[in-house]
Amino acid sequence: MGTPAPASDDPFIIAGKPYASRLLVGTGKYRDMTETRLAIEASGANIVTVAVRRTNLGQHPGEPNLLEVIDPAHYTILPNTAGCYDADSAVRTCRLARELLDDHRLVKLEVLGDQRTLYPNVIETLKAAEILVREGFEVMVYTTDDPLLAKRLEEIGCVAVMPLAAPIGSGLGIQNRYTLREIIEQARVPVIVDAGVGTASDASIAMELGCDAVLMNTAIAEAGQPITMAAAMHHAVVAGRLAYRAGRMPRRMYASASSPIDGRFFV
């Protein structure tokens, strides 16, 4: 699916690079690599995130390599630290990705607290972010929806903050509109909803709130028809962004006729 060029007056920029699509997608949970490729193509995404600890990017010679179907010349590969539960393992994973991808510096940092909730461990996340930024990585960081924490991660030097909207893989939709709005209003870097989206309307809501982009995996990969859902998510993100820029009508506690009769004369 072709993706329109970014509007000149509404650029989406990560670490100094403009992207046409505000939808970021993952590569896990698909039936096979062919379905992975087709879904990503249908999504129109430019940025594709990859779990380094769970995916072969060349570290396992002789095994299927994801980069054979997701061409780094066409997509920005975003290595992530999924499966890491402490700062040390997350930092090691990013260093490995840098070696595998020829000094690639853009990474998605996530340090989880426990296997039940998959909520971020904020203490270890802060520790890892400080190390990675100091080493020259461009860090997009998965975090809770705490506005103070999001601001601190921005101050450390992260190039994007990625608050959850609901638990990873839950499909519960946007459960925290107030805190997301607080993060958006104070942020000077892109805010990307990461986790919780279940269907196209959830993606639109995130964008209508003012988020800069949405990242998702399970909502597409576990849909009845993943490729069709990927296309739906593409349109939802575009529609949500346009609606945000247009500005919604005010909410009223009373009716307001669509065709006013004030000032008209009848015979």
Disulfide bonds with the S-S distance in Angstrom:
none
